[in-house]
Every structure is written in C-alpha cells, then in structure tokens.
Amino acid sequence: MEKDKLISELVFKAVRSSGAGGQNVNKVSSKVVLSFDLKNSNAISNEEKILLETNLSSRLTNDHILILNCDEDRSQLKNKEIVIKRFLAIIEQRLYIPKIRKATKIPKSIIRKRIKDKKNVSDIKKTRRKPEF
C-alpha cells in the first residue's frame, strides 16, 4: 500500500457545515466529505482489497465506496488534513492481520511439580488431624 497513491485517488467535496456558527455557517463550506472507491483503486493490491472489503463491510456503500466526513474545525484545510489522517488510520487498522496464537503443551516438569506440591500440602494437613486409636 502506497500512501501517496492512495491520497491521490481520494475525492474531496466541500459542503456547508451544520450546527452552530451563526452567519458564517451559511456562507462558508468548511465541512469536507472524503470518498474513496475501493473497487477501482490502483494503489491497493487485490488481496488487500478483499481484506478491506471484509473488514470495512459495515462502512462501505453498495458500490464499495468509503465515505468519511469532517466538520470539526472552521477551516476547510484543517478538516481536509483531519479526514486524510482518519482515512489512513482506518486503512492501516483494517489491513493489520493479528498473529495466530499457537497452543503450547504444559511441560511435564511443571505437572510433576504441581502434583508434588499438592502431595506436600496433603501431608501437612494429615499431620494436623487428631490421631485415631
């Protein structure tokens, strides 16, 4: 995965932001909408596309397009930077394959030690009992 190629394939759209802000909200398009076409991307290999399709299935549209919004800042440029960082973090996170845990056997020496310790505790408790006549 090449980040520069990925970023060049992104499509940005500036939209009027919702919420409080007075007259500025009605004039300035500061909200940034990022869309990324996963199916037609050249920056991602086919194996990575399959992995991303399965891991991002809840966030993709029917046309396999990932859409992210950002209206945190009043500046369009800052919102664009934030949404790009968020996009790259999501892609890296979803491409990560965790190591498969290998089950290991318990060594026989450990099993013997545990049984020996149990026997010692048993002997100690036997000596505490009242003698039988």
C-alpha positions as CSV (number, residue, x, y, z in Angstrom):
1,M,0.0,0.0,0.0
2,E,1.5,3.3,-1.1
3,K,0.1,6.3,0.9
4,D,0.9,8.9,-1.8
5,K,-1.0,6.9,-4.5
6,L,-3.9,6.3,-2.0
7,I,-4.2,10.0,-1.3
8,S,-4.1,10.9,-5.0
9,E,-7.1,8.6,-5.5
10,L,-9.2,10.3,-2.9
11,V,-12.1,12.5,-4.0
12,F,-12.9,15.6,-1.8
13,K,-16.1,17.6,-1.7
14,A,-16.6,20.8,0.4
15,V,-20.1,21.1,1.9
16,R,-21.7,23.6,4.2
17,S,-21.3,22.5,7.8
18,S,-24.3,22.0,10.1
19,G,-24.7,23.2,13.6
20,A,-24.0,26.4,15.5
21,G,-21.8,29.1,14.0
22,G,-24.2,31.9,13.0
23,Q,-23.9,33.6,9.7
24,N,-20.5,32.0,9.0
25,V,-22.2,28.6,8.6
26,N,-24.5,29.9,5.8
27,K,-21.6,31.4,3.8
28,V,-18.6,29.1,4.2
29,S,-18.3,25.5,3.0
30,S,-15.9,24.2,5.7
31,K,-17.1,20.6,6.0
32,V,-15.1,18.1,4.0
33,V,-16.5,14.8,2.6
34,L,-13.9,12.3,1.5
35,S,-14.9,9.4,-0.8
36,F,-12.7,6.5,-1.8
37,D,-13.6,4.0,-4.4
38,L,-12.2,0.7,-3.1
39,K,-13.1,-1.4,-6.1
40,N,-11.4,0.8,-8.7
41,S,-8.3,1.6,-6.7
42,N,-4.9,1.0,-8.3
43,A,-2.9,1.8,-5.1
44,I,-4.2,-1.4,-3.3
45,S,-3.5,-4.9,-4.3
46,N,-6.3,-7.5,-4.9
47,E,-5.5,-9.3,-1.6
48,E,-5.7,-6.1,0.3
49,K,-8.9,-5.2,-1.4
50,I,-10.5,-8.5,-0.3
51,L,-9.3,-7.9,3.2
52,L,-10.6,-4.4,3.3
53,E,-14.0,-5.4,1.8
54,T,-14.5,-7.9,4.6
55,N,-13.2,-5.6,7.4
56,L,-14.9,-2.4,6.2
57,S,-18.2,-4.1,5.1
58,S,-20.3,-2.0,7.5
59,R,-18.7,1.3,6.4
60,L,-18.8,0.7,2.6
61,T,-21.7,1.7,0.3
62,N,-23.2,-0.8,-2.1
63,D,-20.8,0.4,-4.8
64,H,-17.8,-0.3,-2.5
65,I,-17.2,3.4,-1.7
66,L,-15.9,4.5,1.7
67,I,-17.3,7.9,2.7
68,L,-15.8,9.9,5.6
69,N,-16.9,13.4,6.9
70,C,-15.1,16.0,9.0
71,D,-16.6,19.3,10.3
72,E,-14.6,19.6,13.5
73,D,-12.8,22.8,12.5
74,R,-13.9,26.1,10.9
75,S,-11.1,25.8,8.4
76,Q,-11.6,23.6,5.3
77,L,-7.9,22.9,5.0
78,K,-7.7,21.6,8.6
79,N,-10.8,19.5,8.1
80,K,-9.2,18.0,4.9
81,E,-6.0,17.1,6.9
82,I,-8.0,15.6,9.7
83,V,-10.1,13.4,7.3
84,I,-7.0,12.2,5.4
85,K,-5.3,11.2,8.7
86,R,-8.5,9.4,9.8
87,F,-8.8,7.6,6.4
88,L,-5.1,6.4,6.5
89,A,-5.6,5.2,10.1
90,I,-8.7,3.3,9.2
91,I,-7.0,1.6,6.2
92,E,-3.9,0.7,8.2
93,Q,-6.0,-0.6,11.1
94,R,-8.1,-2.8,8.8
95,L,-5.1,-4.2,6.9
96,Y,-3.5,-5.4,10.1
97,I,-3.6,-9.2,10.5
98,P,-3.1,-10.4,14.1
99,K,-0.7,-13.2,14.8
100,I,-2.3,-16.6,15.2
101,R,-1.8,-17.9,18.7
102,K,-0.1,-21.3,18.9
103,A,-1.3,-23.5,21.7
104,T,1.6,-25.0,23.7
105,K,1.8,-28.1,25.9
106,I,2.4,-27.8,29.6
107,P,5.9,-29.2,30.3
108,K,5.9,-32.5,32.2
109,S,8.3,-31.0,34.8
110,I,5.7,-28.4,35.7
111,I,2.9,-31.0,36.0
112,R,5.2,-33.1,38.3
113,K,6.0,-30.1,40.4
114,R,2.3,-29.2,40.8
115,I,1.4,-32.8,41.9
116,K,4.4,-32.8,44.3
117,D,3.2,-29.5,45.9
118,K,-0.3,-30.9,46.2
119,K,1.1,-34.0,47.9
120,N,3.1,-31.8,50.3
121,V,0.0,-29.8,51.3
122,S,-1.9,-33.0,51.7
123,D,0.8,-34.4,54.1
124,I,0.8,-31.2,56.1
125,K,-2.9,-31.3,56.5
126,K,-2.8,-35.0,57.5
127,T,-0.4,-34.2,60.4
128,R,-2.9,-31.7,61.7
129,R,-5.6,-34.3,62.2
130,K,-6.5,-35.9,65.6
131,P,-4.8,-39.3,65.9
132,E,-7.1,-42.3,65.5
133,F,-7.0,-45.0,68.2
